[in-house]
């Protein structure tokens, strides 16, 4: 081990072209990727302050030989969908003779698949990074550092945003809580983070926002909590009032997050979120079929009018992005048309539809294992048309129905109709936005790419003029949806068309 201070190179593996990568949409604003790696930047803040630190985000830049020669250690963190790139990074490090420290969801779930990694710092870094650093200083390192404890995150430091060149990103992420109170059997969130939502203090969140604002950040912020309202009491009484107060006099920085559909049952909470600056929420709808909801223990979605719940969120000022799944044992053959009808009627513009998959550590995985129905490898990509289980309705039937859903809901006629359905009811929150030339240039590029060259040019111009004259405040959002639709079609054509 070299003498301190050590030189640490943080490497974030590349994302493939997926539904959530928005690669084809980001080209309109000349961006390569959506957001910097929150996990690595948080870990960076946990390391000794005198250590030298650099970040290489492979979604922006390549990993050079000079980078590897500089580093004493390479820290890698990744999600499952980044598996292939993570393997390539680790192989590069081994060839260069640089030791690798790996953590994050991919390695926590699959560390056995990475024999080349020198050290694993698994689970949550607040529990496992400290022991690793102590052993590293003593020269007595173990290979695996893991924990079954769920740490108090009140002491989690603010990320070192300074390591990332923020001008290259469209959004940044921050985190309020970890864990989810629900028990959906296909979800590995609780396997990784537990059922009891652990929250940061309001002061921690304000510090993180202040840091970003001081760096000149004015674009969107994604609260990456798997269920932002998991601890309603804390969110309502502390976090949201602090955010409302912080936003006074601020420009830009709209918030988005993930939440369960029962947000629609709490008008006070809903109003506070919109006042705080939230304008988008991702909701796991999964399926309109009650038997399938029962099957996967999605009890919070049962016994309600799901379309009306979505409409309540939209009318309050939230764009609803939805997650949908087909391939449950209780899905009838009519489920594919039911999903199409629900998505169109609800006006959920960004509808992520995937085949049911069983991540390691979930109750679904255990059930499929016992039934001998596990096949292939869990891809981690929600919309690549793959599954690692044998579906009861038959794989070809499922895939054919799946292709039908995606090819229909993202066909220009259906997609733009859904955009209009949403815009007719949506009441946007009033967030001061700073004008940036890149958005005007994106409009011009959309006119050329979509309005002149695109297969959707008729629908594009209908939306263009309808919004311009009927809902002019929503015109930028309408163009954003048009550009997003272009991205979604490219991904669908690549994977499932």
LUMKOLMI-565747 format. One record per residue (C-alpha): x, y, z; residue in one letter; residue number from 1. Coordinates in steps of 0.05 Angstrom, whole numbers, always signed. Example, Ala and Ser with C-alpha at 12.3 -4.5 7.8 and 13.67 -1.06 7.14 Angstrom:
<tivos>
       X       Y       Z  aa    i
    +246     -90    +156   a    1
    +273     -21    +143   s    2
</tivos>
This chain:
<tivos>
       X       Y       Z  aa    i
      +0      +0      +0   x    1
     +26     +68     -19   x    2
     +36    +122     +34   x    3
     -22    +168     +47   x    4
     -54    +210     +20   x    5
     -82    +159     -29   x    6
    -106    +175     -99   x    7
    -176    +149    -110   x    8
    -207    +144    -180   x    9
    -283    +137    -179   x   10
    -308    +103    -242   x   11
    -382    +100    -260   x   12
    -397     +47    -313   x   13
    -436     +62    -375   x   14
    -511     +55    -381   x   15
    -537     +18    -442   x   16
    -589     +51    -485   x   17
    -651     +41    -442   x   18
    -720     +71    -430   x   19
    -692    +115    -374   x   20
    -626    +133    -406   x   21
    -661    +186    -449   x   22
    -600    +184    -494   x   23
    -639    +200    -557   x   24
    -676    +258    -523   x   25
    -614    +287    -491   x   26
    -583    +296    -559   x   27
    -633    +352    -571   x   28
    -601    +392    -515   x   29
    -530    +367    -530   x   30
    -524    +325    -467   x   31
    -495    +255    -463   x   32
    -526    +230    -399   x   33
    -579    +248    -348   x   34
    -547    +253    -279   x   35
    -481    +245    -241   x   36
    -470    +183    -197   x   37
    -500    +201    -129   x   38
    -473    +139     -94   x   39
    -400    +149    -114   x   40
    -402    +223     -98   x   41
    -430    +207     -29   x   42
    -377    +154     -16   x   43
    -325    +206     -38   x   44
    -349    +251     +18   x   45
    -339    +194     +68   x   46
    -265    +185     +51   x   47
    -209    +224     +86   x   48
    -209    +296     +62   x   49
    -135    +296     +47   x   50
    -141    +239      -4   x   51
    -139    +260     -77   x   52
    -203    +243    -115   x   53
    -224    +243    -187   x   54
    -288    +220    -222   x   55
    -293    +187    -290   x   56
    -365    +179    -313   x   57
    -362    +132    -372   x   58
    -428    +159    -396   x   59
    -390    +224    -411   x   60
    -317    +206    -419   x   61
    -272    +146    -432   x   62
    -226    +115    -381   x   63
    -154    +131    -402   x   64
     -89     +96    -386   x   65
     -66    +160    -353   x   66
    -126    +156    -305   x   67
    -107     +86    -285   x   68
     -34    +102    -276   x   69
     -53    +160    -231   x   70
     -97    +119    -185   x   71
     -78     +79    -124   x   72
    -148     +49    -121   x   73
    -208     +49    -168   x   74
    -276     +53    -134   x   75
    -333     +25    -177   x   76
    -407     +28    -162   x   77
    -462      +4    -208   x   78
    -534     -19    -217   x   79
    -550     -86    -248   x   80
    -565     -55    -316   x   81
    -492     -31    -317   x   82
    -465    -102    -309   x   83
    -431    -108    -377   x   84
    -395     -42    -371   x   85
    -374     -58    -299   x   86
    -341    -122    -322   x   87
    -303     -83    -375   x   88
    -280     -31    -325   x   89
    -255     -83    -276   x   90
    -217    -120    -331   x   91
    -183     -54    -351   x   92
    -162     -43    -279   x   93
    -133    -112    -272   x   94
     -93    -105    -336   x   95
     -66     -39    -309   x   96
     -50     -69    -241   x   97
     -97     -23    -202   x   98
    -136     -51    -144   x   99
    -211     -47    -148   x  100
    -260     -31     -92   x  101
    -332     -46    -113   x  102
    -399     -31     -81   x  103
    -471     -12     -98   x  104
    -532     -53    -117   x  105
    -499     -95    -172   x  106
    -443    -120    -128   x  107
    -486    -127     -66   x  108
    -531    -175    -104   x  109
    -479    -209    -149   x  110
    -410    -202    -120   x  111
    -395    -276    -134   x  112
    -397    -260    -208   x  113
    -337    -213    -202   x  114
    -277    -255    -181   x  115
    -228    -202    -206   x  116
    -250    -150    -155   x  117
    -200    -140     -98   x  118
    -248    -112     -45   x  119
    -323    -110     -38   x  120
    -355     -57      +5   x  121
    -427     -80      +2   x  122
    -495     -60     +29   x  123
    -496     +12     +56   x  124
    -430     +48     +59   x  125
    -446     +80    +127   x  126
    -438     +10    +156   x  127
    -384     -22    +114   x  128
    -338     +32     +88   x  129
    -310     +51    +157   x  130
    -285     -19    +174   x  131
    -253     -25    +106   x  132
    -216     +41    +114   x  133
    -191     +21    +183   x  134
    -165     -45    +157   x  135
    -135     -11     +96   x  136
     -95     +35    +141   x  137
     -71     -24    +182   x  138
     -54     -65    +120   x  139
    -101    -120    +143   x  140
    -156    -116     +91   x  141
    -209    -170     +81   x  142
    -240    -183     +13   x  143
    -313    -173     +32   x  144
    -344    -122     +78   x  145
    -418    -134     +87   x  146
    -472    -119    +139   x  147
    -543    -138    +155   x  148
    -553     -73    +194   x  149
    -591     -13    +166   x  150
    -553     +49    +187   x  151
    -579    +115    +213   x  152
    -569    +163    +155   x  153
    -571    +226    +197   x  154
    -495    +228    +193   x  155
    -491    +215    +118   x  156
    -450    +272     +88   x  157
    -471    +315     +29   x  158
    -444    +289     -38   x  159
    -380    +318     -66   x  160
    -413    +351    -126   x  161
    -348    +386    -141   x  162
    -320    +322    -171   x  163
    -372    +323    -226   x  164
    -375    +374    -282   x  165
    -448    +390    -272   x  166
    -455    +428    -337   x  167
    -456    +362    -374   x  168
    -517    +335    -338   x  169
    -591    +349    -344   x  170
    -612    +330    -273   x  171
    -579    +314    -207   x  172
    -604    +266    -153   x  173
    -610    +272     -78   x  174
    -638    +224     -27   x  175
    -683    +236     +33   x  176
    -698    +165     +54   x  177
    -681     +92     +45   x  178
    -729     +34     +52   x  179
    -803     +23     +35   x  180
    -860      +1     +81   x  181
    -893     -42     +28   x  182
    -879    -114      +9   x  183
    -886    -121     -67   x  184
    -858    -190     -81   x  185
    -821    -172    -145   x  186
    -784    -112    -116   x  187
    -714    -118     -87   x  188
    -715     -50     -53   x  189
    -734     -79     +14   x  190
    -683    -136      +6   x  191
    -629     -83      -1   x  192
    -656     -27     +44   x  193
    -709     -56     +90   x  194
    -782     -40    +105   x  195
    -772     +16    +155   x  196
    -760     +82    +118   x  197
    -699    +116    +148   x  198
    -696    +190    +134   x  199
    -646    +246    +133   x  200
    -661    +309    +172   x  201
    -691    +369    +137   x  202
    -627    +406    +153   x  203
    -586    +354    +114   x  204
    -630    +362     +53   x  205
    -627    +438     +55   x  206
    -551    +434     +60   x  207
    -548    +391      -2   x  208
    -594    +439     -40   x  209
    -554    +499     -17   x  210
    -490    +466     -42   x  211
    -521    +454    -111   x  212
    -550    +524    -115   x  213
    -483    +554     -96   x  214
    -452    +515    -153   x  215
    -500    +549    -201   x  216
    -547    +489    -210   x  217
    -617    +511    -232   x  218
    -644    +450    -269   x  219
    -684    +391    -244   x  220
    -671    +351    -181   x  221
    -693    +279    -174   x  222
    -707    +255    -103   x  223
    -685    +182    -113   x  224
    -724    +154     -54   x  225
    -759     +89     -76   x  226
    -820    +116     -40   x  227
    -814    +189     -20   x  228
    -876    +185     +23   x  229
    -855    +121     +59   x  230
    -850    +160    +124   x  231
    -909    +208    +115   x  232
    -904    +240    +183   x  233
    -831    +262    +174   x  234
    -843    +285    +103   x  235
    -905    +326    +120   x  236
    -881    +357    +186   x  237
    -807    +370    +171   x  238
    -782    +359    +100   x  239
    -836    +392     +58   x  240
    -843    +454    +102   x  241
    -768    +463     +99   x  242
    -768    +455     +23   x  243
    -825    +505     +16   x  244
    -787    +556     +58   x  245
    -722    +542     +20   x  246
    -754    +553     -48   x  247
    -775    +625     -32   x  248
    -740    +671     -80   x  249
    -705    +613    -117   x  250
    -705    +604    -192   x  251
    -714    +537    -226   x  252
    -697    +470    -195   x  253
    -763    +432    -204   x  254
    -767    +369    -162   x  255
    -787    +298    -182   x  256
    -791    +234    -143   x  257
    -823    +165    -135   x  258
    -883    +152     -92   x  259
    -938    +101     -80   x  260
   -1008    +113    -108   x  261
   -1036    +126     -38   x  262
   -1007    +196     -45   x  263
   -1074    +210     -79   x  264
   -1109    +194     -13   x  265
   -1075    +251     +25   x  266
   -1094    +319      -4   x  267
   -1053    +356     +49   x  268
    -990    +318     +31   x  269
   -1004    +327     -43   x  270
   -1013    +402     -35   x  271
    -949    +408      +5   x  272
    -909    +370     -47   x  273
    -932    +416    -103   x  274
    -919    +478     -60   x  275
    -849    +451     -47   x  276
    -835    +449    -122   x  277
    -850    +377    -142   x  278
    -879    +372    -212   x  279
    -867    +298    -229   x  280
    -877    +233    -193   x  281
    -864    +161    -215   x  282
    -917    +113    -190   x  283
    -915     +37    -194   x  284
    -984     +22    -223   x  285
    -962     -47    -247   x  286
   -1030     -73    -271   x  287
   -1104     -57    -273   x  288
   -1118    -131    -258   x  289
   -1139    -140    -185   x  290
   -1120    -213    -182   x  291
   -1050    -197    -207   x  292
   -1044    -142    -155   x  293
   -1063    -193    -101   x  294
   -1012    -242    -129   x  295
    -954    -193    -122   x  296
    -978    -163     -55   x  297
    -988     -94     -86   x  298
   -1043     -82     -35   x  299
   -1037      -6     -36   x  300
   -1062      -7    -108   x  301
   -1123     -51     -95   x  302
   -1195     -32     -85   x  303
   -1189     +36    -117   x  304
   -1203     +69    -183   x  305
   -1131     +73    -207   x  306
   -1147    +119    -265   x  307
   -1182    +169    -218   x  308
   -1124    +165    -169   x  309
   -1076    +184    -226   x  310
   -1122    +240    -247   x  311
   -1123    +268    -177   x  312
   -1047    +273    -178   x  313
   -1048    +306    -246   x  314
   -1101    +356    -228   x  315
   -1061    +375    -166   x  316
   -1001    +392    -208   x  317
    -960    +329    -215   x  318
    -941    +294    -280   x  319
    -950    +220    -267   x  320
    -899    +173    -296   x  321
    -922    +101    -290   x  322
    -891     +32    -283   x  323
    -929     -27    -312   x  324
    -916    -102    -313   x  325
    -944    -159    -354   x  326
    -930    -233    -343   x  327
    -963    -246    -275   x  328
    -992    -316    -266   x  329
   -1061    -286    -258   x  330
   -1057    -243    -321   x  331
   -1112    -263    -371   x  332
   -1099    -261    -445   x  333
   -1138    -196    -447   x  334
   -1087    -161    -402   x  335
   -1049    -131    -461   x  336
   -1109     -92    -486   x  337
   -1128     -75    -414   x  338
   -1059     -44    -403   x  339
   -1064      -4    -468   x  340
   -1134     +22    -450   x  341
   -1112     +41    -380   x  342
   -1050     +79    -403   x  343
   -1088    +117    -456   x  344
   -1146    +135    -410   x  345
   -1102    +156    -353   x  346
   -1060    +204    -394   x  347
    -995    +175    -366   x  348
    -948    +199    -420   x  349
    -885    +165    -395   x  350
    -909     +93    -387   x  351
    -853     +43    -372   x  352
    -880     -26    -389   x  353
    -838     -87    -374   x  354
    -842    -163    -369   x  355
    -845    -191    -299   x  356
    -774    -206    -275   x  357
    -750    -237    -210   x  358
    -690    -201    -179   x  359
    -646    -240    -131   x  360
    -668    -231     -59   x  361
    -742    -221     -73   x  362
    -799    -266     -52   x  363
    -816    -275    -125   x  364
    -746    -302    -138   x  365
    -753    -352     -82   x  366
    -821    -375    -107   x  367
    -798    -382    -179   x  368
    -736    -420    -154   x  369
    -779    -469    -115   x  370
    -824    -479    -176   x  371
    -765    -490    -222   x  372
    -785    -431    -266   x  373
    -721    -390    -264   x  374
    -683    -382    -329   x  375
    -629    -336    -357   x  376
    -601    -277    -319   x  377
    -638    -218    -291   x  378
    -622    -161    -339   x  379
    -641    -101    -295   x  380
    -670     -68    -357   x  381
    -745     -56    -349   x  382
    -761     -49    -423   x  383
    -715     -96    -461   x  384
    -768    -150    -469   x  385
    -730    -201    -427   x  386
    -751    -242    -366   x  387
    -715    -291    -322   x  388
    -777    -332    -306   x  389
    -821    -380    -346   x  390
    -889    -345    -352   x  391
    -952    -385    -341   x  392
    -984    -360    -405   x  393
    -924    -382    -446   x  394
    -864    -341    -466   x  395
    -883    -329    -539   x  396
    -954    -308    -521   x  397
    -926    -260    -469   x  398
    -875    -229    -517   x  399
    -925    -221    -572   x  400
    -973    -185    -526   x  401
    -917    -143    -498   x  402
    -896    -121    -568   x  403
    -968    -103    -581   x  404
    -971     -57    -520   x  405
    -907     -19    -535   x  406
    -917     -14    -610   x  407
    -986     +15    -597   x  408
    -976     +63    -539   x  409
    -914     +94    -570   x  410
    -941     +98    -640   x  411
    -947    +172    -656   x  412
   -1023    +171    -661   x  413
   -1032    +140    -592   x  414
    -974    +175    -558   x  415
    -993    +245    -579   x  416
   -1066    +232    -562   x  417
   -1043    +213    -492   x  418
   -1002    +277    -486   x  419
   -1064    +318    -503   x  420
   -1106    +278    -453   x  421
   -1056    +297    -399   x  422
   -1046    +370    -419   x  423
   -1121    +382    -419   x  424
   -1126    +368    -345   x  425
   -1057    +385    -318   x  426
   -1049    +446    -274   x  427
    -974    +460    -269   x  428
    -942    +488    -207   x  429
    -912    +557    -214   x  430
    -837    +549    -213   x  431
    -794    +605    -238   x  432
    -751    +578    -295   x  433
    -687    +610    -320   x  434
    -685    +615    -396   x  435
    -628    +577    -427   x  436
    -609    +580    -501   x  437
    -603    +504    -504   x  438
    -678    +497    -496   x  439
    -692    +544    -554   x  440
    -643    +505    -596   x  441
    -677    +441    -575   x  442
    -743    +470    -600   x  443
    -711    +484    -668   x  444
    -681    +414    -671   x  445
    -749    +384    -654   x  446
    -781    +423    -710   x  447
    -730    +395    -759   x  448
    -725    +324    -731   x  449
    -798    +313    -713   x  450
    -838    +365    -750   x  451
    -804    +359    -817   x  452
    -767    +292    -820   x  453
    -806    +251    -769   x  454
    -860    +199    -780   x  455
    -899    +238    -727   x  456
    -898    +305    -763   x  457
    -974    +310    -769   x  458
    -984    +296    -695   x  459
    -925    +341    -676   x  460
    -955    +402    -710   x  461
   -1024    +388    -682   x  462
    -994    +387    -612   x  463
    -950    +447    -628   x  464
   -1007    +493    -647   x  465
   -1059    +465    -598   x  466
   -1013    +479    -540   x  467
    -988    +545    -567   x  468
   -1058    +573    -572   x  469
   -1097    +535    -519   x  470
   -1046    +524    -462   x  471
    -985    +567    -478   x  472
    -956    +558    -408   x  473
    -950    +484    -424   x  474
    -916    +494    -492   x  475
    -846    +477    -467   x  476
    -873    +415    -433   x  477
    -909    +394    -496   x  478
    -845    +398    -537   x  479
    -808    +360    -482   x  480
    -859    +304    -488   x  481
    -851    +304    -564   x  482
    -776    +296    -557   x  483
    -784    +242    -503   x  484
    -831    +204    -549   x  485
    -777    +203    -602   x  486
    -729    +171    -551   x  487
    -780    +119    -529   x  488
    -793     +97    -601   x  489
    -718     +89    -615   x  490
    -710     +45    -553   x  491
    -772      +4    -570   x  492
    -750      -7    -642   x  493
    -682     -30    -617   x  494
    -709     -80    -566   x  495
    -778    -105    -582   x  496
    -806     -79    -648   x  497
</tivos>
